[in-house]
């Protein structure tokens, strides 16, 4: 067994998936699985560390073995009651569905900030997610809103199996995953007349080629036809979230190109002006951008920057995601 304490992104080799207790080394990581999608080889890494308050955290990370600086998904694990052992078998730990990583928070919050989704635990909202990843976002929503109807579309069948085995995905009458192309699903949804309160687009190529300036979203989602389909399946009070991952030298300029393409059929006043694109630079210096669009029946007051940020923070505070028990 080889343990690693130096680099956050190093992938140590292990035959037994045993992780060193951070109390004995402050930081440790172990690779517990590796698999191939149709585009790339991905790895699942369990990490244990102590924060500045000496609090132990254990989490699981999904990453591309060729682009270790990119985290595809990250979930917290429920720690054992007794942390006395020097080595921990993290494959036996369950995923903590109550927590949401810092990477996912600004993507999942806006439909709550705009009022498209309710804080009512018994709400029966209809939510569409295209791109499963480690199933962190849909698991979080399903845990807190068990009556919410969540449909997840995932192109890669192996991702579905990995999410079930390693990331706590469970399906029932209110949450199900469909293995198909998201673009094809939207075509079918339009024909069937389906409508959603919130649509999350987190569709990225798992290859993350170095030459690609914008691997998220996959380019097909920015076509005029697909934008029209997204608008058609969004309820009048609905909100669309589209994640952008940009590696261009001029991030703002590249984002603006996407806005011109994406908003061809969407009124400019339906975009939350600069809220996510330029006003949260301290977070988005890591190249993550979120485009937020809503239709006419969403109160314009909720799209004013100060109001939007206030409502977003209310979401974080409600679920203990900032300075609370569910932060990690």
Secondary structure as GFF3:
##gff-version 3
##sequence-region A 1 328
A	DSSP	beta_strand	18	20	.	.	.	ID=ss1
A	DSSP	three_ten_helix	22	24	.	.	.	ID=ss2
A	DSSP	beta_strand	27	36	.	.	.	ID=ss3
A	DSSP	beta_strand	41	50	.	.	.	ID=ss4
A	DSSP	beta_strand	56	64	.	.	.	ID=ss5
A	DSSP	beta_strand	67	76	.	.	.	ID=ss6
A	DSSP	beta_strand	87	89	.	.	.	ID=ss7
A	DSSP	three_ten_helix	90	92	.	.	.	ID=ss8
A	DSSP	alpha_helix	102	113	.	.	.	ID=ss9
A	DSSP	beta_strand	126	130	.	.	.	ID=ss10
A	DSSP	alpha_helix	136	144	.	.	.	ID=ss11
A	DSSP	beta_strand	149	154	.	.	.	ID=ss12
A	DSSP	alpha_helix	157	166	.	.	.	ID=ss13
A	DSSP	beta_strand	175	179	.	.	.	ID=ss14
A	DSSP	alpha_helix	182	192	.	.	.	ID=ss15
A	DSSP	beta_strand	196	201	.	.	.	ID=ss16
A	DSSP	three_ten_helix	219	222	.	.	.	ID=ss17
A	DSSP	alpha_helix	224	233	.	.	.	ID=ss18
A	DSSP	beta_strand	234	245	.	.	.	ID=ss19
A	DSSP	alpha_helix	251	262	.	.	.	ID=ss20
A	DSSP	three_ten_helix	268	270	.	.	.	ID=ss21
A	DSSP	alpha_helix	281	284	.	.	.	ID=ss22
A	DSSP	beta_strand	288	294	.	.	.	ID=ss23
A	DSSP	three_ten_helix	300	303	.	.	.	ID=ss24
A	DSSP	alpha_helix	305	318	.	.	.	ID=ss25
###
